[in-house]
């Protein structure tokens, strides 16, 4: 059972990494396809797009954990005692990155 769980986890991580890689390659390709008349690449624009992509991914995760803590409080529980591995697994399921 442990080996199956680890294999599935690695597959899920791989899918998440592939999605990130695809998005990052898209941003970099757009930059490389659009040099200005002097041959200078719009690196500032690419950097900004990369920042926004990473920021959006983190905001999604932070928003989820905030909602989860609110649910815990609503149920009369203390969100500080939630088990991190269980939280991460539930976040992955809810965010569709499994």
C-alpha positions as a Markdown table, in Angstrom:
| # | Residue | x | y | z |
|---|---|---|---|---|
| 1 | Unk | 0.0 | 0.0 | 0.0 |
| 2 | Unk | 2.8 | 2.4 | 0.9 |
| 3 | Unk | 4.6 | 1.8 | -2.5 |
| 4 | Unk | 1.3 | 2.5 | -4.4 |
| 5 | Unk | 0.8 | 5.7 | -2.4 |
| 6 | Unk | 4.3 | 6.9 | -3.1 |
| 7 | Unk | 4.0 | 6.0 | -6.8 |
| 8 | Unk | 0.7 | 7.9 | -7.1 |
| 9 | Unk | 2.2 | 10.9 | -5.2 |
| 10 | Unk | 5.1 | 11.0 | -7.6 |
| 11 | Unk | 2.8 | 10.9 | -10.6 |
| 12 | Unk | 0.7 | 13.7 | -9.2 |
| 13 | Unk | 3.8 | 15.8 | -8.5 |
| 14 | Unk | 4.9 | 15.1 | -12.0 |
| 15 | Unk | 1.7 | 16.4 | -13.5 |
| 16 | Unk | 1.9 | 19.5 | -11.4 |
| 17 | Unk | 5.5 | 20.1 | -12.4 |
| 18 | Unk | 4.6 | 19.5 | -16.1 |
| 19 | Unk | 1.8 | 22.1 | -15.9 |
| 20 | Unk | 4.3 | 24.6 | -14.3 |
| 21 | Unk | 6.9 | 23.8 | -16.9 |
| 22 | Unk | 4.5 | 24.3 | -19.7 |
| 23 | Unk | 3.4 | 27.7 | -18.4 |
| 24 | Unk | 6.9 | 28.8 | -17.8 |
| 25 | Unk | 8.0 | 27.7 | -21.3 |
| 26 | Unk | 5.1 | 29.5 | -22.8 |
| 27 | Unk | 6.1 | 32.7 | -21.1 |
| 28 | Unk | 9.7 | 32.4 | -22.1 |
| 29 | Unk | 8.8 | 31.5 | -25.7 |
| 30 | Unk | 6.6 | 34.5 | -26.0 |
| 31 | Unk | 9.6 | 36.7 | -24.8 |
| 32 | Unk | 12.0 | 35.1 | -27.2 |
| 33 | Unk | 9.6 | 35.5 | -30.1 |
| 34 | Unk | 9.3 | 39.2 | -29.6 |
| 35 | Unk | 12.6 | 41.0 | -29.6 |
| 36 | Unk | 12.4 | 44.7 | -30.3 |
| 37 | Unk | 13.9 | 46.3 | -33.4 |
| 38 | Unk | 17.3 | 46.4 | -31.7 |
| 39 | Unk | 17.2 | 42.7 | -30.9 |
| 40 | Unk | 16.5 | 43.2 | -27.2 |
| 41 | Unk | 14.2 | 40.8 | -25.5 |
| 42 | Unk | 11.3 | 42.0 | -23.3 |
| 43 | Unk | 12.8 | 40.4 | -20.2 |
| 44 | Unk | 11.0 | 42.7 | -17.8 |
| 45 | Unk | 7.6 | 41.7 | -19.2 |
| 46 | Unk | 8.5 | 38.0 | -19.0 |
| 47 | Unk | 9.7 | 38.4 | -15.4 |
| 48 | Unk | 6.4 | 40.1 | -14.5 |
| 49 | Unk | 4.4 | 37.3 | -16.1 |
| 50 | Unk | 6.4 | 34.7 | -14.2 |
| 51 | Unk | 5.9 | 36.6 | -11.0 |
| 52 | Unk | 2.2 | 36.7 | -11.6 |
| 53 | Unk | 2.0 | 33.0 | -12.4 |
| 54 | Unk | 3.8 | 32.0 | -9.2 |
| 55 | Unk | 1.8 | 34.5 | -7.2 |
| 56 | Unk | -1.5 | 33.1 | -8.5 |
| 57 | Unk | -0.5 | 29.5 | -7.7 |
| 58 | Unk | 0.4 | 30.6 | -4.1 |
| 59 | Unk | -2.8 | 32.6 | -3.7 |
| 60 | Unk | -4.8 | 29.6 | -4.7 |
| 61 | Unk | -3.1 | 27.5 | -2.0 |
| 62 | Unk | -3.3 | 30.2 | 0.6 |
| 63 | Unk | -7.0 | 30.9 | -0.1 |
| 64 | Unk | -7.7 | 27.2 | 0.3 |
| 65 | Unk | -6.0 | 26.9 | 3.6 |
| 66 | Unk | -7.7 | 30.0 | 4.9 |
| 67 | Unk | -11.1 | 28.6 | 4.0 |
| 68 | Unk | -10.1 | 25.3 | 5.6 |
| 69 | Unk | -9.2 | 27.0 | 8.9 |
| 70 | Unk | -12.5 | 28.9 | 8.9 |
| 71 | Unk | -14.4 | 25.7 | 8.5 |
| 72 | Unk | -12.4 | 24.2 | 11.4 |
| 73 | Unk | -13.3 | 27.3 | 13.6 |
| 74 | Unk | -17.0 | 27.1 | 12.6 |
| 75 | Unk | -17.0 | 23.5 | 13.8 |
| 76 | Unk | -15.5 | 24.5 | 17.1 |
| 77 | Unk | -12.1 | 23.0 | 16.4 |
| 78 | Unk | -8.7 | 24.6 | 16.7 |
| 79 | Unk | -7.1 | 25.0 | 13.2 |
| 80 | Unk | -3.7 | 25.0 | 14.9 |
| 81 | Unk | -3.9 | 21.3 | 15.6 |
| 82 | Unk | -4.7 | 20.2 | 12.1 |
| 83 | Unk | -2.2 | 17.7 | 10.8 |
| 84 | Unk | -0.1 | 19.2 | 8.0 |
| 85 | Unk | 0.1 | 16.0 | 5.8 |
| 86 | Unk | -3.6 | 15.6 | 6.0 |
| 87 | Unk | -4.1 | 19.3 | 5.1 |
| 88 | Unk | -1.8 | 19.0 | 2.1 |
| 89 | Unk | -3.5 | 15.9 | 0.8 |
| 90 | Unk | -6.9 | 17.5 | 1.1 |
| 91 | Unk | -5.7 | 20.7 | -0.5 |
| 92 | Unk | -4.3 | 18.7 | -3.4 |
| 93 | Unk | -7.6 | 16.9 | -3.8 |
| 94 | Unk | -9.7 | 20.1 | -3.6 |
| 95 | Unk | -7.4 | 22.0 | -6.0 |
| 96 | Unk | -7.3 | 19.2 | -8.5 |
| 97 | Unk | -3.6 | 18.7 | -8.5 |
| 98 | Unk | -3.7 | 15.0 | -7.6 |
